[in-house]
């Protein structure tokens, strides 16, 4: 659990992305297991390696608030998911978008370089205050999952309890695709954000 990260924001924009390509749990309930597998196979989790679990974004020119929940995220295809991301990141400058994608890659590298755990799934939480006028890029030397990628724009690594200690014997029972569960999505997400820079 953590504090309300947007408690002091006037117009909080937030995006929760689940990175997990394949269902990985050990579930005794056969019906529930199949349902969870279907969720992975029939959403952008399988095709993109990530799924949008929730988002809200303000449009500064109109003040209109758009919201998307996890059910929306499970129902959309790849192209629709990219459009939703484009909406969220649309208020950022080219430089800031590049910093954001670099932060995603830095988090990915940090996960790959550590040897204590195998992460079966994680979530990335992006958030900023639409009301903030100072959007000068401001990379700070701090924890990798708490870097300011622009003034008021942050990325946090959250929801990473789906991990197995490297010393756990269960590791040897996992297929390689499960051990690599988040890699595909991390690369895809960073590349998609970079594609918005090229478009501008």
ROSE-4610 file (N, C-alpha, C; in Angstrom, 1 decimal, always signed):
// ROSE-4610
residu = [X/X/X/X/X/X/X/X/X/X/X/X/X/X/X/X/X/X/X/X/X/X/X/X/X/X/X/X/X/X/X/X/X/X/X/X/X/X/X/X/X/X/X/X/X/X/X/X/X/X/X/X/X/X/X/X/X/X/X/X/X/X/X/X/X/X/X/X/X/X/X/X/X/X/X/X/X/X/X/X/X/X/X/X/X/X/X/X/X/X/X/X/X/X/X/X/X/X/X/X/X/X/X/X/X/X/X/X/X/X/X/X/X/X/X/X/X/X/X/X/X/X/X/X/X/X/X/X/X/X/X/X/X/X/X/X/X/X/X/X/X/X/X/X/X/X/X/X/X/X/X/X/X/X/X/X/X/X/X/X/X/X/X/X/X/X/X/X/X/X/X/X/X/X/X/X/X/X/X/X/X/X/X/X/X/X/X/X/X/X/X/X/X/X/X/X/X/X/X/X/X/X/X/X/X/X/X/X/X/X/X/X/X/X/X/X/X/X/X/X/X/X/X/X/X/X/X/X/X/X/X/X/X/X/X/X/X/X/X/X/X/X/X/X/X/X/X/X/X/X/X/X/X/X/X/X/X/X/X/X/X/X/X/X/X/X/X/X/X/X/X/X/X/X/X/X/X/X/X/X/X/X/X/X/X/X/X/X/X/X/X/X/X/X/X/X/X/X/X/X/X/X/X/X/X/X/X/X/X/X/X/X/X/X/X/X/X/X/X/X/X/X/X/X/X/X/X/X/X/X/X/X/X/X/X/X/X/X/X/X/X/X/X/X/X/X/X/X/X/X/X/X/X/X/X/X/X/X/X/X/X/X/X/X/X/X/X/X/X/X/X/X/X/X/X/X/X/X/X/X/X/X/X/X/X/X/X/X/X/X/X/X/X/X/X/X/X/X/X/X/X/X/X/X/X/X/X/X/X/X/X/X/X/X/X/X/X/X/X/X/X/X/X/X/X/X/X/X/X/X/X/X/X/X/X/X/X/X/X/X/X/X/X/X/X/X/X/X/X/X/X/X/X/X/X/X/X/X/X/X/X/X/X/X/X/X/X/X/X/X/X/X/X/X/X/X/X/X/X/X/X/X/X/X/X/X/X/X/X/X/X/X/X/X/X/X/X/X/X/X/X/X/X/X/X/X/X/X/X/X/X/X/X/X/X/X/X/X/X/X/X/X/X/X/X/X/X/X/X/X/X/X/X/X/X/X/X/X/X/X/X/X/X/X/X/X/X/X/X/X/X/X/X/X/X/X/X/X/X/X/X/X/X/X/X/X/X/X/X/X/X/X/X/X/X/X/X/X/X/X/X/X/X/X/X/X/X/X/X/X/X/X/X/X/X/X/X/X/X/X]
num = [1/1/1/2/2/2/3/3/3/4/4/4/5/5/5/6/6/6/7/7/7/8/8/8/9/9/9/10/10/10/11/11/11/12/12/12/13/13/13/14/14/14/15/15/15/16/16/16/17/17/17/18/18/18/19/19/19/20/20/20/21/21/21/22/22/22/23/23/23/24/24/24/25/25/25/26/26/26/27/27/27/28/28/28/29/29/29/30/30/30/31/31/31/32/32/32/33/33/33/34/34/34/35/35/35/36/36/36/37/37/37/38/38/38/39/39/39/40/40/40/41/41/41/42/42/42/43/43/43/44/44/44/45/45/45/46/46/46/47/47/47/48/48/48/49/49/49/50/50/50/51/51/51/52/52/52/53/53/53/54/54/54/55/55/55/56/56/56/57/57/57/58/58/58/59/59/59/60/60/60/61/61/61/62/62/62/63/63/63/64/64/64/65/65/65/66/66/66/67/67/67/68/68/68/69/69/69/70/70/70/71/71/71/72/72/72/73/73/73/74/74/74/75/75/75/76/76/76/77/77/77/78/78/78/79/79/79/80/80/80/81/81/81/82/82/82/83/83/83/84/84/84/85/85/85/86/86/86/87/87/87/88/88/88/89/89/89/90/90/90/91/91/91/92/92/92/93/93/93/94/94/94/95/95/95/96/96/96/97/97/97/98/98/98/99/99/99/100/100/100/101/101/101/102/102/102/103/103/103/104/104/104/105/105/105/106/106/106/107/107/107/108/108/108/109/109/109/110/110/110/111/111/111/112/112/112/113/113/113/114/114/114/115/115/115/116/116/116/117/117/117/118/118/118/119/119/119/120/120/120/121/121/121/122/122/122/123/123/123/124/124/124/125/125/125/126/126/126/127/127/127/128/128/128/129/129/129/130/130/130/131/131/131/132/132/132/133/133/133/134/134/134/135/135/135/136/136/136/137/137/137/138/138/138/139/139/139/140/140/140/141/141/141/142/142/142/143/143/143/144/144/144/145/145/145/146/146/146/147/147/147/148/148/148/149/149/149/150/150/150/151/151/151/152/152/152/153/153/153/154/154/154/155/155/155/156/156/156/157/157/157/158/158/158/159/159/159/160/160/160/161/161/161/162/162/162/163/163/163/164/164/164/165/165/165/166/166/166/167/167/167/168/168/168/169/169/169/170/170/170/171/171/171/172/172/172/173/173/173/174/174/174/175/175/175/176/176/176/177/177/177/178/178/178/179/179/179/180/180/180/181/181/181/182/182/182/183/183/183/184/184/184/185/185/185/186/186/186/187/187/187/188/188/188/189/189/189/190/190/190/191/191/191/192/192/192/193/193/193/194/194/194/195/195/195/196/196/196/197/197/197/198/198/198/199/199/199/200/200/200]
x = [+0.8/+0.0/+0.9/+0.4/+1.1/+0.1/+0.6/-0.2/-0.9/-1.9/-2.5/-1.5/-1.0/+0.1/-0.3/-1.6/-2.1/-3.0/-2.8/-3.6/-3.5/-2.4/-2.2/-2.4/-2.8/-2.9/-4.3/-4.4/-5.6/-6.4/-5.7/-6.3/-5.4/-5.5/-4.6/-4.9/-3.9/-4.0/-3.2/-3.8/-3.1/-3.4/-2.4/-2.5/-1.8/-2.6/-2.1/-2.0/-0.8/-0.5/+0.0/-0.6/-0.2/+0.6/+1.9/+2.8/+2.8/+2.3/+2.2/+1.7/+2.5/+2.0/+1.2/+1.6/+1.0/+0.5/-0.7/-1.1/-0.1/+0.2/+1.3/+0.9/-0.3/-0.6/-0.9/-0.8/-1.2/-2.5/-3.6/-4.9/-5.6/-6.1/-6.7/-8.1/-8.7/-10.1/-9.9/-10.3/-10.1/-10.9/-12.1/-12.9/-12.2/-11.7/-11.0/-9.7/-9.0/-7.8/-8.0/-9.0/-9.3/-9.8/-10.5/-11.0/-9.8/-8.8/-7.6/-6.7/-6.7/-5.9/-6.6/-7.9/-8.7/-8.5/-8.4/-8.2/-6.9/-5.8/-4.5/-4.6/-5.2/-5.1/-6.0/-7.1/-8.0/-7.9/-6.8/-6.6/-5.3/-4.9/-3.6/-2.5/-2.8/-1.7/-0.9/-1.5/-0.8/-0.1/-0.8/-0.3/+0.7/+0.5/+1.4/+2.3/+1.9/+2.6/+2.2/+1.2/+0.7/-0.8/-1.5/-2.9/-3.2/-4.0/-4.4/-5.4/-5.1/-6.0/-6.8/-6.5/-7.3/-6.6/-7.3/-6.8/-7.8/-7.2/-8.0/-7.1/-7.7/-6.9/-7.8/-7.2/-7.9/-7.4/-8.3/-7.9/-7.8/-6.6/-6.5/-7.3/-7.5/-8.2/-9.7/-10.2/-11.7/-12.0/-11.0/-11.2/-12.0/-12.2/-13.0/-12.2/-12.8/-12.1/-12.6/-11.6/-12.0/-11.5/-12.3/-11.9/-12.1/-11.2/-11.3/-11.0/-11.8/-11.6/-11.0/-10.8/-10.1/-10.9/-12.2/-13.0/-12.9/-12.7/-12.4/-11.1/-10.1/-8.8/-8.7/-9.6/-9.7/-10.4/-11.2/-12.1/-11.5/-10.4/-9.9/-8.8/-8.6/-7.5/-6.3/-5.3/-4.0/-4.0/-4.7/-4.8/-5.5/-6.6/-7.3/-6.5/-5.7/-4.8/-3.8/-3.2/-2.3/-2.9/-4.2/-4.9/-5.1/-5.4/-5.6/-4.3/-3.2/-1.9/-1.6/-1.9/-1.7/-2.5/-3.7/-4.5/-3.8/-3.3/-2.7/-1.5/-0.6/+0.7/+0.6/-0.5/-0.6/-0.3/-0.3/+0.0/+1.5/+2.3/+3.7/+4.5/+5.6/+6.5/+7.3/+8.0/+8.8/+9.9/+10.6/+11.7/+11.1/+10.0/+9.5/+9.1/+8.5/+8.1/+9.3/+10.4/+11.6/+12.1/+12.0/+12.5/+11.6/+10.3/+9.4/+9.7/+9.9/+10.3/+11.6/+12.5/+13.8/+13.7/+12.7/+12.5/+11.9/+11.0/+10.5/+11.6/+12.5/+13.6/+14.6/+14.8/+15.7/+15.1/+13.8/+13.1/+13.3/+13.1/+13.3/+14.7/+15.7/+17.1/+17.4/+16.8/+17.1/+16.5/+15.3/+14.7/+15.5/+16.0/+16.8/+18.2/+18.7/+20.1/+20.1/+18.9/+18.9/+18.7/+19.2/+19.2/+18.4/+17.8/+17.1/+15.7/+15.0/+13.7/+13.5/+12.5/+11.9/+10.5/+10.3/+9.0/+8.1/+6.9/+6.0/+5.1/+4.8/+4.1/+4.4/+4.2/+4.3/+3.3/+3.2/+2.4/+3.2/+3.1/+3.7/+2.5/+2.8/+1.8/+2.4/+1.8/+2.2/+1.2/+1.7/+0.8/+1.4/+0.6/+1.0/-0.2/+0.1/-1.0/-1.2/-2.3/-2.6/-2.6/-2.8/-2.9/-1.5/-0.5/+0.8/+1.3/+1.9/+2.3/+3.8/+4.6/+6.0/+6.2/+6.5/+6.7/+8.1/+9.1/+10.5/+11.0/+11.6/+12.1/+13.0/+12.9/+13.6/+14.0/+15.0/+15.4/+16.2/+15.8/+16.5/+17.2/+18.3/+19.0/+18.3/+17.5/+16.7/+16.4/+15.6/+15.2/+14.7/+15.0/+14.7/+13.2/+12.3/+10.9/+10.2/+11.1/+10.5/+11.2/+11.5/+12.1/+11.1/+11.4/+10.6/+11.0/+10.1/+10.4/+9.9/+9.2/+9.0/+8.5/+8.4/+7.9/+6.5/+6.3/+5.0/+4.6/+5.5/+5.2/+6.1/+5.5/+6.3/+5.8/+6.7/+6.5/+6.8/+5.9/+6.2/+6.0/+6.9/+6.7/+5.9/+4.7/+3.8/+3.3/+2.6/+1.9/+2.9/+4.0/+5.0/+5.1/+4.0/+4.0/+4.1/+3.8/+3.8/+5.3/+6.0/+7.5/+7.9/+8.9/+9.4/+10.9/+11.3/+12.7/+13.5/+14.6/+15.5/+16.0/+15.9/+16.4/+15.2/+14.0/+12.9/+12.9/+12.7/+12.7/+11.6/+10.6/+9.5/+10.0/+11.1/+11.7/+11.9/+12.4/+12.8/+11.6/+10.4/+9.2/+8.6/+9.0/+8.4/+9.0/+8.2/+8.7/+9.4/+10.3/+11.1/+10.2/+9.1/+8.2/+7.6/+7.4/+6.9/+7.9/+9.2/+10.3/+10.5/+10.2/+10.4/+9.1/+8.2/+6.8/+6.6/+7.5/+7.3/+8.2/+9.2/+10.1/+9.5/+8.7/+8.0/+7.2/+6.5/+5.6/+6.4/+7.5/+8.3/+8.9/+9.4/+10.0/+9.0/+7.8/+6.7/+6.2/+6.0/+5.5/+6.5/+7.8/+8.7/+8.8/+8.7/+8.7/+7.4/+6.3/+5.1/+5.1/+5.7/+5.8/+6.8/+7.8/+8.8/+8.1/+7.2/+6.5/+5.7/+5.2/+4.5/+5.5/+6.7/+7.7/+7.9/+8.1/+8.3/+7.1/+5.9/+4.7/+4.7/+5.2/+5.2/+6.3]
y = [-1.2/+0.0/+1.2/+2.3/+3.6/+4.7/+5.9/+7.1/+7.4/+8.3/+8.8/+9.7/+9.2/+9.9/+11.2/+11.4/+12.5/+13.4/+13.3/+14.0/+15.5/+16.0/+17.4/+18.0/+17.2/+17.6/+18.3/+19.3/+19.9/+19.1/+18.7/+17.9/+16.7/+15.7/+14.5/+13.6/+13.4/+12.4/+11.2/+10.0/+8.8/+7.6/+6.8/+5.6/+4.4/+3.3/+2.1/+1.0/+0.5/-0.5/-1.8/-2.9/-4.2/-4.9/-5.2/-5.9/-7.4/-8.2/-9.6/-10.2/-11.0/-11.6/-12.9/-13.7/-15.0/-15.2/-15.9/-16.3/-17.2/-17.0/-17.6/-18.3/-18.1/-18.5/-20.0/-20.5/-21.9/-21.9/-22.2/-22.0/-23.4/-23.8/-25.1/-25.1/-24.0/-23.9/-23.9/-25.0/-25.1/-24.0/-23.7/-22.7/-21.4/-21.0/-19.7/-19.7/-20.8/-20.8/-20.6/-21.2/-21.0/-19.6/-19.0/-17.6/-16.7/-16.9/-16.0/-16.2/-17.5/-17.7/-17.0/-17.1/-16.4/-14.9/-14.3/-12.9/-12.5/-13.3/-13.0/-13.2/-14.3/-14.7/-13.8/-13.2/-12.5/-11.0/-10.5/-9.1/-8.7/-7.4/-7.0/-7.5/-8.2/-8.8/-9.8/-10.6/-11.6/-10.9/-10.0/-9.4/-8.3/-7.4/-6.3/-6.6/-7.5/-7.8/-6.9/-6.1/-5.2/-5.0/-4.6/-4.2/-3.0/-2.1/-0.9/-1.3/-1.0/-1.4/-0.2/+1.0/+2.1/+3.4/+4.4/+5.7/+6.8/+8.0/+9.2/+10.3/+11.1/+12.2/+13.4/+14.6/+15.9/+16.4/+17.1/+17.8/+19.3/+19.9/+21.2/+22.3/+22.0/+23.0/+23.1/+22.0/+21.9/+21.7/+21.1/+20.7/+19.5/+18.8/+17.6/+16.4/+15.6/+14.4/+13.2/+12.3/+11.0/+10.0/+8.9/+7.8/+6.5/+5.5/+4.2/+3.2/+2.2/+1.2/-0.1/-1.0/-2.3/-3.1/-3.0/-3.7/-3.2/-1.9/-1.3/-1.8/-1.8/-2.3/-3.7/-4.5/-5.9/-6.1/-5.1/-5.2/-4.7/-3.9/-3.2/-4.0/-3.7/-4.3/-3.5/-3.9/-3.3/-1.8/-1.6/-0.2/+0.7/+0.2/+1.0/+1.3/+0.4/+0.6/+1.7/+1.7/+2.7/+4.1/+4.1/+5.4/+5.9/+5.0/+5.5/+6.0/+5.4/+5.8/+7.2/+7.3/+8.6/+9.7/+9.4/+10.4/+10.8/+9.9/+10.2/+11.0/+10.6/+11.2/+12.4/+12.7/+13.7/+15.1/+15.4/+16.8/+17.0/+16.0/+16.1/+16.5/+17.2/+17.6/+16.4/+16.6/+15.5/+15.0/+16.0/+15.7/+14.9/+15.3/+14.7/+13.2/+13.0/+11.7/+10.8/+11.3/+10.5/+10.2/+11.1/+10.8/+9.8/+9.8/+8.8/+7.4/+7.3/+6.0/+5.5/+6.4/+6.0/+5.5/+6.2/+5.7/+4.3/+4.0/+2.7/+1.7/+2.0/+1.2/+1.0/+2.1/+2.0/+1.1/+1.2/+0.3/-1.2/-1.4/-2.7/-3.2/-2.4/-2.8/-3.1/-2.3/-2.5/-3.9/-4.3/-5.5/-6.7/-6.5/-7.6/-7.8/-6.7/-6.7/-7.3/-7.2/-7.8/-9.3/-10.0/-11.4/-12.1/-11.3/-11.8/-12.4/-11.8/-12.3/-12.4/-13.3/-13.3/-12.7/-11.7/-11.0/-11.6/-12.1/-12.7/-11.7/-10.6/-9.5/-8.2/-7.1/-5.8/-4.8/-3.7/-2.6/-1.3/-0.5/+0.8/+1.8/+2.8/+3.9/+5.2/+5.8/+7.1/+8.1/+9.3/+10.3/+11.7/+12.7/+14.1/+15.0/+16.2/+17.2/+18.0/+17.9/+18.6/+20.1/+20.6/+22.0/+22.6/+21.8/+22.3/+23.0/+24.2/+24.9/+24.7/+24.4/+24.2/+22.7/+22.5/+21.1/+20.9/+21.7/+21.5/+20.2/+19.4/+18.1/+18.2/+17.3/+17.4/+16.0/+15.4/+14.1/+14.2/+13.5/+13.6/+12.3/+12.4/+11.1/+10.6/+9.7/+9.1/+7.7/+7.0/+5.6/+5.5/+4.4/+4.3/+4.3/+3.9/+3.9/+5.2/+6.2/+7.4/+8.6/+8.5/+9.6/+10.5/+11.8/+12.8/+12.9/+12.5/+12.5/+13.9/+14.7/+16.1/+16.7/+18.0/+18.6/+18.1/+17.3/+16.8/+15.5/+15.0/+13.8/+12.7/+11.7/+10.6/+9.2/+8.3/+6.9/+6.1/+5.2/+4.4/+2.9/+2.1/+0.7/+0.2/-0.4/-0.8/-2.2/-2.8/-4.1/-5.1/-5.3/-6.3/-7.4/-7.8/-8.9/-10.3/-10.3/-11.5/-11.8/-12.2/-12.4/-13.7/-14.3/-15.5/-15.3/-15.6/-15.5/-16.4/-16.0/-16.8/-18.1/-18.1/-19.3/-20.3/-19.9/-20.8/-21.9/-23.1/-24.3/-24.2/-23.4/-23.2/-22.6/-21.9/-21.3/-22.3/-23.5/-24.5/-25.2/-25.0/-25.5/-24.6/-23.4/-22.4/-22.5/-22.5/-22.4/-21.1/-21.0/-19.8/-18.6/-18.9/-17.8/-17.1/-17.8/-17.2/-16.4/-16.9/-16.2/-14.9/-14.9/-13.7/-12.9/-13.1/-12.6/-11.1/-10.3/-8.8/-8.2/-9.0/-8.3/-7.8/-8.6/-8.2/-7.0/-6.9/-5.7/-4.4/-4.6/-3.4/-2.8/-3.6/-3.2/-2.5/-3.2/-2.7/-1.3/-1.2/+0.0/+1.2/+1.0/+2.0/+2.4/+1.4/+1.7/+2.5/+2.1/+2.9/+4.3/+4.6/+6.0/+6.7/+6.0/+6.7/+7.0/+6.2/+6.4/+7.7/+8.1/+9.4/+10.6/+10.4/+11.4/+11.6/+10.5/+10.5/+11.2/+10.9/+11.5/+13.0/+13.5/+15.0/+15.6]
z = [+0.0/+0.0/+0.0/-0.6/-0.6/-0.5/-0.2/-0.1/-1.4/-1.3/-2.5/-3.2/-4.3/-5.0/-5.7/-5.9/-6.6/-5.7/-4.4/-3.4/-3.5/-3.9/-4.0/-5.4/-6.3/-7.7/-7.9/-8.7/-9.1/-10.1/-11.1/-12.2/-12.5/-11.6/-11.7/-13.0/-13.7/-14.8/-14.4/-14.6/-14.1/-15.0/-15.1/-16.0/-15.3/-15.2/-14.6/-15.7/-15.9/-16.9/-16.3/-16.6/-16.1/-17.1/-16.7/-17.6/-17.3/-18.1/-17.9/-19.2/-19.9/-21.2/-21.0/-20.1/-20.0/-18.6/-18.4/-17.1/-16.4/-15.2/-14.5/-13.2/-12.7/-11.4/-11.2/-10.0/-9.7/-9.0/-9.7/-9.2/-9.1/-7.9/-7.8/-8.4/-8.5/-9.1/-10.6/-11.3/-12.7/-13.5/-13.1/-13.8/-13.7/-12.5/-12.3/-13.1/-13.1/-13.9/-15.4/-15.9/-17.3/-17.6/-16.7/-16.8/-16.9/-16.0/-15.9/-17.2/-17.7/-18.9/-20.1/-20.1/-21.2/-21.1/-19.9/-19.8/-20.5/-20.2/-20.8/-22.4/-22.8/-24.2/-25.1/-24.5/-25.3/-25.1/-24.6/-24.4/-25.0/-24.8/-25.3/-24.5/-23.4/-22.6/-23.5/-24.3/-25.1/-26.3/-27.0/-28.2/-28.0/-26.9/-26.7/-25.5/-24.6/-23.4/-22.2/-22.4/-21.3/-21.6/-20.5/-20.6/-19.7/-20.3/-19.5/-18.5/-17.2/-16.1/-15.6/-16.0/-15.6/-16.0/-16.4/-16.8/-16.6/-16.2/-16.3/-16.8/-17.6/-18.2/-18.5/-18.1/-18.4/-19.7/-20.4/-21.6/-21.3/-21.3/-20.7/-21.5/-22.8/-23.6/-23.3/-22.8/-22.5/-21.0/-20.3/-18.9/-18.8/-19.9/-19.9/-19.3/-18.5/-17.9/-18.6/-19.1/-19.6/-18.7/-18.5/-17.6/-18.3/-18.0/-18.6/-17.4/-17.3/-16.2/-16.8/-15.9/-16.3/-17.3/-17.2/-18.1/-19.6/-19.7/-21.0/-21.5/-20.6/-21.0/-21.4/-20.9/-21.3/-22.7/-23.0/-24.2/-25.5/-25.4/-26.6/-27.3/-28.6/-29.4/-29.3/-30.0/-30.0/-30.5/-31.6/-32.1/-31.2/-30.5/-29.6/-28.4/-27.9/-26.8/-27.1/-28.3/-28.6/-28.7/-29.1/-29.2/-27.8/-26.8/-25.4/-24.9/-25.1/-24.7/-25.3/-26.6/-27.3/-26.6/-26.2/-25.5/-24.2/-23.4/-22.1/-22.3/-23.2/-23.3/-24.3/-24.8/-25.8/-25.4/-24.1/-23.7/-23.4/-23.7/-23.4/-24.6/-24.4/-25.5/-25.9/-27.1/-27.6/-26.6/-26.0/-25.1/-23.9/-23.4/-22.2/-22.5/-23.7/-24.1/-24.2/-24.7/-24.8/-23.4/-22.5/-21.1/-20.5/-20.8/-20.2/-20.7/-22.0/-22.6/-22.0/-21.8/-21.2/-19.8/-19.1/-17.7/-17.7/-18.6/-18.7/-19.0/-19.9/-20.2/-19.0/-18.3/-17.1/-16.0/-15.8/-14.9/-15.3/-16.6/-17.2/-17.0/-17.2/-17.1/-15.6/-14.7/-13.3/-12.8/-13.4/-13.1/-13.6/-14.9/-15.5/-14.8/-14.2/-13.6/-12.2/-11.5/-10.2/-10.3/-9.3/-9.3/-8.2/-7.4/-6.2/-6.5/-7.5/-7.8/-9.3/-9.6/-10.9/-10.8/-11.5/-11.5/-12.6/-12.1/-13.0/-13.6/-12.9/-13.4/-12.6/-13.2/-12.4/-13.0/-12.4/-13.0/-12.9/-13.9/-14.0/-13.8/-13.0/-12.7/-13.1/-14.2/-14.7/-14.2/-13.7/-13.2/-13.3/-13.6/-13.6/-13.4/-13.1/-12.8/-14.1/-14.7/-16.0/-15.7/-14.5/-14.2/-14.1/-14.0/-13.8/-15.0/-14.9/-16.1/-16.5/-15.4/-15.7/-16.1/-17.4/-17.9/-18.4/-17.8/-18.1/-17.7/-18.6/-18.1/-16.9/-16.0/-14.7/-14.2/-14.8/-14.4/-13.1/-12.1/-10.8/-10.5/-9.8/-9.3/-8.1/-8.3/-7.1/-7.5/-6.7/-7.0/-8.4/-9.1/-10.5/-10.8/-9.8/-10.0/-9.4/-9.1/-8.6/-9.2/-10.5/-11.2/-11.7/-11.7/-12.3/-13.8/-14.7/-16.1/-16.7/-16.0/-16.3/-15.0/-14.9/-13.7/-13.5/-12.4/-12.1/-12.8/-13.7/-14.4/-13.7/-13.2/-12.5/-13.0/-12.7/-13.0/-11.8/-11.3/-10.2/-10.6/-10.1/-10.2/-9.0/-9.3/-8.3/-8.5/-7.6/-7.7/-8.2/-7.5/-7.9/-6.9/-6.3/-5.4/-6.1/-7.4/-8.2/-8.6/-7.6/-7.8/-7.0/-7.5/-6.8/-6.5/-5.3/-5.0/-5.8/-6.3/-7.1/-6.4/-5.1/-4.4/-4.2/-4.6/-4.5/-5.5/-5.1/-6.1/-7.1/-6.9/-7.8/-9.2/-9.1/-10.3/-11.3/-10.9/-11.9/-12.6/-12.0/-12.6/-13.6/-13.7/-14.6/-16.0/-17.0/-18.4/-18.6/-19.5/-19.8/-20.2/-20.9/-21.3/-20.1/-19.0/-17.8/-17.1/-17.1/-16.5/-17.2/-18.5/-19.3/-19.5/-18.6/-18.7/-19.0/-18.4/-18.5/-19.5/-20.1/-21.0/-22.3/-22.9/-24.1/-24.0/-22.9/-22.7/-22.4/-21.7/-21.3/-22.6/-23.5/-24.7/-25.6/-25.7/-26.6/-26.1/-24.8/-24.2/-24.5/-24.2/-24.5/-26.0/-26.8/-28.3/-28.7/-28.1/-28.5/-28.1/-26.9/-26.4/-27.3/-27.7/-28.6/-30.0/-30.4/-31.7/-31.7/-30.5/-30.4/-30.6/-30.2/-30.4/-31.9/-32.7/-34.1/-34.8/-34.4/-35.0/-34.9/-33.8/-33.6/-34.4]
